[in-house]
Amino acid sequence: MEVQGTFNAQRFFETLALIISQREGVKVTVTVTQPEPEKKEKQSA
């Protein structure tokens, strides 16, 4: 099986939080952030 497209992490975790909130009777919130791009370090030769 091949899947093409993008994965909406925000929507996935919001849905998961909603399911857990309803099941456990508590309020669950999520925040999804993009990781900062890694900076390439210069190598001294």
C-alpha positions as CSV (number, residue, x, y, z in Angstrom):
1,M,0.0,0.0,0.0
2,E,1.3,3.5,-0.8
3,V,0.0,6.7,0.7
4,Q,0.6,10.0,-0.9
5,G,-0.1,13.5,0.4
6,T,0.5,15.3,3.7
7,F,-0.2,14.3,7.2
8,N,-2.1,16.9,9.2
9,A,-0.6,16.5,12.6
10,Q,-2.6,19.3,14.2
11,R,-5.9,17.7,13.1
12,F,-4.8,14.2,14.2
13,F,-3.8,15.4,17.7
14,E,-6.9,17.5,18.1
15,T,-9.1,14.5,17.3
16,L,-7.1,12.3,19.7
17,A,-7.5,14.9,22.4
18,L,-11.3,15.1,21.8
19,I,-11.6,11.3,22.1
20,I,-9.6,11.2,25.3
21,S,-11.5,14.2,26.7
22,Q,-14.9,12.5,26.2
23,R,-13.7,9.1,27.4
24,E,-12.1,10.4,30.6
25,G,-14.3,13.3,31.4
26,V,-11.5,15.8,31.4
27,K,-10.3,18.7,29.2
28,V,-7.4,17.9,27.0
29,T,-5.7,20.5,24.8
30,V,-2.9,20.1,22.3
31,T,-0.5,22.4,20.6
32,V,1.5,21.3,17.5
33,T,4.6,23.3,16.5
34,Q,7.1,22.8,13.7
35,P,10.6,21.9,14.8
36,E,13.2,24.6,14.1
37,P,15.4,23.7,11.2
38,E,18.8,22.4,12.3
39,K,21.7,24.7,11.6
40,K,24.7,23.2,9.8
41,E,27.9,23.8,11.7
42,K,31.0,24.7,9.8
43,Q,33.8,22.2,10.1
44,S,37.3,23.4,10.5
45,A,39.9,21.6,8.5
